[in-house]
Amino acid sequence: MGGHAAKVARDDIEKNLGETVITTKNALNYKYLEDSKDDLKDKMQKKLRKNNI
């Protein structure tokens, strides 16, 4: 339901502006998200080794 509300809001804004609000300038950097995921995994593995689990 939240996704639908966001779509309706975006459609309304774009209708009022007369242009899209989605651009390459505001796209997520998925590499950054993957790097963060890998960092978290490494930290968890180190913690488990430290606690002999």
PDB file of N, CA, C and O in Angstrom:
ATOM      1  N   MET A   1       0.824  -1.193   0.000  1.00  0.00           N
ATOM      2  CA  MET A   1       0.000   0.000   0.000  1.00  0.00           C
ATOM      3  C   MET A   1       0.873   1.264   0.000  1.00  0.00           C
ATOM      4  O   MET A   1       0.516   2.270  -0.612  1.00  0.00           O
ATOM      5  N   GLY A   2       1.992   1.204   0.675  1.00  0.00           N
ATOM      6  CA  GLY A   2       2.874   2.365   0.706  1.00  0.00           C
ATOM      7  C   GLY A   2       3.440   2.692  -0.666  1.00  0.00           C
ATOM      8  O   GLY A   2       3.594   3.858  -1.030  1.00  0.00           O
ATOM      9  N   GLY A   3       3.746   1.642  -1.422  1.00  0.00           N
ATOM     10  CA  GLY A   3       4.255   1.846  -2.772  1.00  0.00           C
ATOM     11  C   GLY A   3       3.221   2.508  -3.665  1.00  0.00           C
ATOM     12  O   GLY A   3       3.554   3.351  -4.498  1.00  0.00           O
ATOM     13  N   HIS A   4       1.969   2.121  -3.488  1.00  0.00           N
ATOM     14  CA  HIS A   4       0.890   2.730  -4.281  1.00  0.00           C
ATOM     15  C   HIS A   4       0.741   4.212  -3.909  1.00  0.00           C
ATOM     16  O   HIS A   4       0.580   5.060  -4.786  1.00  0.00           O
ATOM     17  N   ALA A   5       0.793   4.516  -2.619  1.00  0.00           N
ATOM     18  CA  ALA A   5       0.679   5.910  -2.180  1.00  0.00           C
ATOM     19  C   ALA A   5       1.821   6.749  -2.760  1.00  0.00           C
ATOM     20  O   ALA A   5       1.611   7.887  -3.179  1.00  0.00           O
ATOM     21  N   ALA A   6       3.018   6.184  -2.783  1.00  0.00           N
ATOM     22  CA  ALA A   6       4.170   6.903  -3.341  1.00  0.00           C
ATOM     23  C   ALA A   6       3.986   7.132  -4.841  1.00  0.00           C
ATOM     24  O   ALA A   6       4.308   8.204  -5.353  1.00  0.00           O
ATOM     25  N   LYS A   7       3.470   6.127  -5.540  1.00  0.00           N
ATOM     26  CA  LYS A   7       3.240   6.270  -6.980  1.00  0.00           C
ATOM     27  C   LYS A   7       2.213   7.359  -7.259  1.00  0.00           C
ATOM     28  O   LYS A   7       2.410   8.183  -8.152  1.00  0.00           O
ATOM     29  N   VAL A   8       1.118   7.369  -6.502  1.00  0.00           N
ATOM     30  CA  VAL A   8       0.077   8.379  -6.688  1.00  0.00           C
ATOM     31  C   VAL A   8       0.648   9.774  -6.425  1.00  0.00           C
ATOM     32  O   VAL A   8       0.368  10.713  -7.170  1.00  0.00           O
ATOM     33  N   ALA A   9       1.447   9.906  -5.367  1.00  0.00           N
ATOM     34  CA  ALA A   9       2.060  11.200  -5.045  1.00  0.00           C
ATOM     35  C   ALA A   9       3.007  11.641  -6.157  1.00  0.00           C
ATOM     36  O   ALA A   9       2.988  12.800  -6.572  1.00  0.00           O
ATOM     37  N   ARG A  10       3.841  10.708  -6.642  1.00  0.00           N
ATOM     38  CA  ARG A  10       4.781  11.044  -7.713  1.00  0.00           C
ATOM     39  C   ARG A  10       4.038  11.444  -8.982  1.00  0.00           C
ATOM     40  O   ARG A  10       4.394  12.429  -9.628  1.00  0.00           O
ATOM     41  N   ASP A  11       3.009  10.683  -9.338  1.00  0.00           N
ATOM     42  CA  ASP A  11       2.221  11.016 -10.531  1.00  0.00           C
ATOM     43  C   ASP A  11       1.600  12.405 -10.418  1.00  0.00           C
ATOM     44  O   ASP A  11       1.570  13.157 -11.392  1.00  0.00           O
ATOM     45  N   ASP A  12       1.108  12.741  -9.233  1.00  0.00           N
ATOM     46  CA  ASP A  12       0.495  14.057  -9.014  1.00  0.00           C
ATOM     47  C   ASP A  12       1.531  15.178  -9.150  1.00  0.00           C
ATOM     48  O   ASP A  12       1.267  16.199  -9.785  1.00  0.00           O
ATOM     49  N   ILE A  13       2.692  14.983  -8.559  1.00  0.00           N
ATOM     50  CA  ILE A  13       3.759  15.985  -8.649  1.00  0.00           C
ATOM     51  C   ILE A  13       4.193  16.167 -10.104  1.00  0.00           C
ATOM     52  O   ILE A  13       4.349  17.294 -10.575  1.00  0.00           O
ATOM     53  N   GLU A  14       4.387  15.052 -10.810  1.00  0.00           N
ATOM     54  CA  GLU A  14       4.815  15.137 -12.199  1.00  0.00           C
ATOM     55  C   GLU A  14       3.759  15.803 -13.071  1.00  0.00           C
ATOM     56  O   GLU A  14       4.096  16.537 -14.000  1.00  0.00           O
ATOM     57  N   LYS A  15       2.499  15.558 -12.782  1.00  0.00           N
ATOM     58  CA  LYS A  15       1.423  16.204 -13.536  1.00  0.00           C
ATOM     59  C   LYS A  15       1.461  17.719 -13.323  1.00  0.00           C
ATOM     60  O   LYS A  15       1.308  18.483 -14.276  1.00  0.00           O
ATOM     61  N   ASN A  16       1.662  18.152 -12.085  1.00  0.00           N
ATOM     62  CA  ASN A  16       1.717  19.577 -11.773  1.00  0.00           C
ATOM     63  C   ASN A  16       2.961  20.260 -12.345  1.00  0.00           C
ATOM     64  O   ASN A  16       2.902  21.404 -12.794  1.00  0.00           O
ATOM     65  N   LEU A  17       4.089  19.542 -12.323  1.00  0.00           N
ATOM     66  CA  LEU A  17       5.334  20.108 -12.838  1.00  0.00           C
ATOM     67  C   LEU A  17       5.415  20.052 -14.368  1.00  0.00           C
ATOM     68  O   LEU A  17       6.045  20.893 -15.010  1.00  0.00           O
ATOM     69  N   GLY A  18       4.765  19.046 -14.918  1.00  0.00           N
ATOM     70  CA  GLY A  18       4.844  18.852 -16.358  1.00  0.00           C
ATOM     71  C   GLY A  18       6.117  18.162 -16.799  1.00  0.00           C
ATOM     72  O   GLY A  18       6.468  18.197 -17.978  1.00  0.00           O
ATOM     73  N   GLU A  19       6.808  17.540 -15.869  1.00  0.00           N
ATOM     74  CA  GLU A  19       8.039  16.798 -16.180  1.00  0.00           C
ATOM     75  C   GLU A  19       8.251  15.703 -15.151  1.00  0.00           C
ATOM     76  O   GLU A  19       7.647  15.712 -14.078  1.00  0.00           O
ATOM     77  N   THR A  20       9.117  14.760 -15.491  1.00  0.00           N
ATOM     78  CA  THR A  20       9.391  13.650 -14.581  1.00  0.00           C
ATOM     79  C   THR A  20      10.287  14.108 -13.423  1.00  0.00           C
ATOM     80  O   THR A  20      11.096  15.024 -13.570  1.00  0.00           O
ATOM     81  N   VAL A  21      10.127  13.460 -12.291  1.00  0.00           N
ATOM     82  CA  VAL A  21      10.988  13.768 -11.143  1.00  0.00           C
ATOM     83  C   VAL A  21      12.066  12.706 -10.959  1.00  0.00           C
ATOM     84  O   VAL A  21      12.940  12.851 -10.105  1.00  0.00           O
ATOM     85  N   ILE A  22      12.008  11.644 -11.752  1.00  0.00           N
ATOM     86  CA  ILE A  22      13.007  10.578 -11.695  1.00  0.00           C
ATOM     87  C   ILE A  22      14.097  10.887 -12.717  1.00  0.00           C
ATOM     88  O   ILE A  22      13.830  10.971 -13.915  1.00  0.00           O
ATOM     89  N   THR A  23      15.322  11.055 -12.234  1.00  0.00           N
ATOM     90  CA  THR A  23      16.446  11.364 -13.108  1.00  0.00           C
ATOM     91  C   THR A  23      17.650  10.516 -12.705  1.00  0.00           C
ATOM     92  O   THR A  23      17.641   9.862 -11.662  1.00  0.00           O
ATOM     93  N   THR A  24      18.675  10.536 -13.538  1.00  0.00           N
ATOM     94  CA  THR A  24      19.908   9.819 -13.185  1.00  0.00           C
ATOM     95  C   THR A  24      20.620  10.504 -12.021  1.00  0.00           C
ATOM     96  O   THR A  24      21.413   9.871 -11.323  1.00  0.00           O
ATOM     97  N   LYS A  25      20.345  11.787 -11.807  1.00  0.00           N
ATOM     98  CA  LYS A  25      20.987  12.508 -10.710  1.00  0.00           C
ATOM     99  C   LYS A  25      20.498  12.039  -9.347  1.00  0.00           C
ATOM    100  O   LYS A  25      21.247  12.101  -8.372  1.00  0.00           O
ATOM    101  N   ASN A  26      19.244  11.565  -9.259  1.00  0.00           N
ATOM    102  CA  ASN A  26      18.742  11.137  -7.957  1.00  0.00           C
ATOM    103  C   ASN A  26      18.550   9.625  -7.870  1.00  0.00           C
ATOM    104  O   ASN A  26      17.833   9.141  -6.994  1.00  0.00           O
ATOM    105  N   ALA A  27      19.183   8.880  -8.768  1.00  0.00           N
ATOM    106  CA  ALA A  27      19.112   7.422  -8.734  1.00  0.00           C
ATOM    107  C   ALA A  27      20.014   6.897  -7.620  1.00  0.00           C
ATOM    108  O   ALA A  27      21.040   7.501  -7.305  1.00  0.00           O
ATOM    109  N   LEU A  28      19.628   5.781  -7.033  1.00  0.00           N
ATOM    110  CA  LEU A  28      20.449   5.180  -5.994  1.00  0.00           C
ATOM    111  C   LEU A  28      21.729   4.609  -6.582  1.00  0.00           C
ATOM    112  O   LEU A  28      21.750   4.148  -7.724  1.00  0.00           O
ATOM    113  N   ASN A  29      22.775   4.643  -5.807  1.00  0.00           N
ATOM    114  CA  ASN A  29      24.035   4.036  -6.191  1.00  0.00           C
ATOM    115  C   ASN A  29      24.058   2.629  -5.601  1.00  0.00           C
ATOM    116  O   ASN A  29      24.447   2.442  -4.448  1.00  0.00           O
ATOM    117  N   TYR A  30      23.640   1.636  -6.394  1.00  0.00           N
ATOM    118  CA  TYR A  30      23.512   0.285  -5.879  1.00  0.00           C
ATOM    119  C   TYR A  30      24.850  -0.328  -5.478  1.00  0.00           C
ATOM    120  O   TYR A  30      24.890  -1.192  -4.602  1.00  0.00           O
ATOM    121  N   LYS A  31      25.938   0.101  -6.098  1.00  0.00           N
ATOM    122  CA  LYS A  31      27.247  -0.407  -5.702  1.00  0.00           C
ATOM    123  C   LYS A  31      27.516  -0.041  -4.253  1.00  0.00           C
ATOM    124  O   LYS A  31      28.024  -0.861  -3.488  1.00  0.00           O
ATOM    125  N   TYR A  32      27.181   1.183  -3.872  1.00  0.00           N
ATOM    126  CA  TYR A  32      27.370   1.629  -2.492  1.00  0.00           C
ATOM    127  C   TYR A  32      26.572   0.738  -1.543  1.00  0.00           C
ATOM    128  O   TYR A  32      27.077   0.351  -0.489  1.00  0.00           O
ATOM    129  N   LEU A  33      25.337   0.413  -1.903  1.00  0.00           N
ATOM    130  CA  LEU A  33      24.524  -0.431  -1.050  1.00  0.00           C
ATOM    131  C   LEU A  33      25.125  -1.819  -0.928  1.00  0.00           C
ATOM    132  O   LEU A  33      25.113  -2.401   0.157  1.00  0.00           O
ATOM    133  N   GLU A  34      25.647  -2.360  -2.015  1.00  0.00           N
ATOM    134  CA  GLU A  34      26.263  -3.677  -1.972  1.00  0.00           C
ATOM    135  C   GLU A  34      27.535  -3.652  -1.133  1.00  0.00           C
ATOM    136  O   GLU A  34      27.799  -4.593  -0.385  1.00  0.00           O
ATOM    137  N   ASP A  35      28.332  -2.579  -1.248  1.00  0.00           N
ATOM    138  CA  ASP A  35      29.547  -2.460  -0.440  1.00  0.00           C
ATOM    139  C   ASP A  35      29.193  -2.452   1.041  1.00  0.00           C
ATOM    140  O   ASP A  35      29.865  -3.100   1.843  1.00  0.00           O
ATOM    141  N   SER A  36      28.150  -1.726   1.405  1.00  0.00           N
ATOM    142  CA  SER A  36      27.729  -1.662   2.803  1.00  0.00           C
ATOM    143  C   SER A  36      27.293  -3.033   3.289  1.00  0.00           C
ATOM    144  O   SER A  36      27.584  -3.416   4.422  1.00  0.00           O
ATOM    145  N   LYS A  37      26.603  -3.767   2.443  1.00  0.00           N
ATOM    146  CA  LYS A  37      26.148  -5.117   2.787  1.00  0.00           C
ATOM    147  C   LYS A  37      27.352  -6.020   3.032  1.00  0.00           C
ATOM    148  O   LYS A  37      27.358  -6.796   3.987  1.00  0.00           O
ATOM    149  N   ASP A  38      28.368  -5.927   2.181  1.00  0.00           N
ATOM    150  CA  ASP A  38      29.572  -6.739   2.350  1.00  0.00           C
ATOM    151  C   ASP A  38      30.310  -6.357   3.627  1.00  0.00           C
ATOM    152  O   ASP A  38      30.820  -7.231   4.328  1.00  0.00           O
ATOM    153  N   ASP A  39      30.375  -5.062   3.939  1.00  0.00           N
ATOM    154  CA  ASP A  39      31.030  -4.612   5.165  1.00  0.00           C
ATOM    155  C   ASP A  39      30.326  -5.179   6.392  1.00  0.00           C
ATOM    156  O   ASP A  39      30.979  -5.626   7.335  1.00  0.00           O
ATOM    157  N   LEU A  40      28.999  -5.162   6.380  1.00  0.00           N
ATOM    158  CA  LEU A  40      28.227  -5.691   7.496  1.00  0.00           C
ATOM    159  C   LEU A  40      28.472  -7.189   7.655  1.00  0.00           C
ATOM    160  O   LEU A  40      28.613  -7.687   8.772  1.00  0.00           O
ATOM    161  N   LYS A  41      28.523  -7.896   6.541  1.00  0.00           N
ATOM    162  CA  LYS A  41      28.775  -9.342   6.578  1.00  0.00           C
ATOM    163  C   LYS A  41      30.151  -9.613   7.188  1.00  0.00           C
ATOM    164  O   LYS A  41      30.292 -10.507   8.023  1.00  0.00           O
ATOM    165  N   ASP A  42      31.171  -8.845   6.775  1.00  0.00           N
ATOM    166  CA  ASP A  42      32.520  -9.020   7.318  1.00  0.00           C
ATOM    167  C   ASP A  42      32.545  -8.759   8.826  1.00  0.00           C
ATOM    168  O   ASP A  42      33.178  -9.500   9.577  1.00  0.00           O
ATOM    169  N   LYS A  43      31.861  -7.712   9.260  1.00  0.00           N
ATOM    170  CA  LYS A  43      31.825  -7.391  10.692  1.00  0.00           C
ATOM    171  C   LYS A  43      31.167  -8.506  11.491  1.00  0.00           C
ATOM    172  O   LYS A  43      31.633  -8.853  12.576  1.00  0.00           O
ATOM    173  N   MET A  44      30.086  -9.068  10.959  1.00  0.00           N
ATOM    174  CA  MET A  44      29.399 -10.150  11.652  1.00  0.00           C
ATOM    175  C   MET A  44      30.287 -11.386  11.736  1.00  0.00           C
ATOM    176  O   MET A  44      30.323 -12.053  12.771  1.00  0.00           O
ATOM    177  N   GLN A  45      31.006 -11.699  10.655  1.00  0.00           N
ATOM    178  CA  GLN A  45      31.893 -12.862  10.671  1.00  0.00           C
ATOM    179  C   GLN A  45      33.010 -12.683  11.686  1.00  0.00           C
ATOM    180  O   GLN A  45      33.359 -13.632  12.389  1.00  0.00           O
ATOM    181  N   LYS A  46      33.580 -11.483  11.777  1.00  0.00           N
ATOM    182  CA  LYS A  46      34.631 -11.219  12.753  1.00  0.00           C
ATOM    183  C   LYS A  46      34.101 -11.364  14.165  1.00  0.00           C
ATOM    184  O   LYS A  46      34.779 -11.918  15.030  1.00  0.00           O
ATOM    185  N   LYS A  47      32.898 -10.871  14.406  1.00  0.00           N
ATOM    186  CA  LYS A  47      32.302 -10.960  15.741  1.00  0.00           C
ATOM    187  C   LYS A  47      32.062 -12.410  16.122  1.00  0.00           C
ATOM    188  O   LYS A  47      32.304 -12.804  17.263  1.00  0.00           O
ATOM    189  N   LEU A  48      31.584 -13.211  15.165  1.00  0.00           N
ATOM    190  CA  LEU A  48      31.339 -14.626  15.446  1.00  0.00           C
ATOM    191  C   LEU A  48      32.654 -15.342  15.749  1.00  0.00           C
ATOM    192  O   LEU A  48      32.708 -16.173  16.655  1.00  0.00           O
ATOM    193  N   ARG A  49      33.720 -15.028  14.997  1.00  0.00           N
ATOM    194  CA  ARG A  49      35.017 -15.650  15.254  1.00  0.00           C
ATOM    195  C   ARG A  49      35.550 -15.256  16.632  1.00  0.00           C
ATOM    196  O   ARG A  49      36.129 -16.074  17.347  1.00  0.00           O
ATOM    197  N   LYS A  50      35.344 -13.999  16.987  1.00  0.00           N
ATOM    198  CA  LYS A  50      35.815 -13.497  18.268  1.00  0.00           C
ATOM    199  C   LYS A  50      35.119 -14.232  19.433  1.00  0.00           C
ATOM    200  O   LYS A  50      35.730 -14.509  20.465  1.00  0.00           O
ATOM    201  N   ASN A  51      33.841 -14.534  19.238  1.00  0.00           N
ATOM    202  CA  ASN A  51      33.072 -15.218  20.281  1.00  0.00           C
ATOM    203  C   ASN A  51      33.129 -16.734  20.143  1.00  0.00           C
ATOM    204  O   ASN A  51      32.412 -17.450  20.843  1.00  0.00           O
ATOM    205  N   ASN A  52      33.989 -17.234  19.232  1.00  0.00           N
ATOM    206  CA  ASN A  52      34.173 -18.671  19.009  1.00  0.00           C
ATOM    207  C   ASN A  52      32.870 -19.380  18.680  1.00  0.00           C
ATOM    208  O   ASN A  52      32.589 -20.460  19.200  1.00  0.00           O
ATOM    209  N   ILE A  53      32.090 -18.771  17.827  1.00  0.00           N
ATOM    210  CA  ILE A  53      30.817 -19.387  17.410  1.00  0.00           C
ATOM    211  C   ILE A  53      30.984 -19.982  16.031  1.00  0.00           C
ATOM    212  O   ILE A  53      30.038 -20.550  15.485  1.00  0.00           O
TER     213      ILE A  53
END
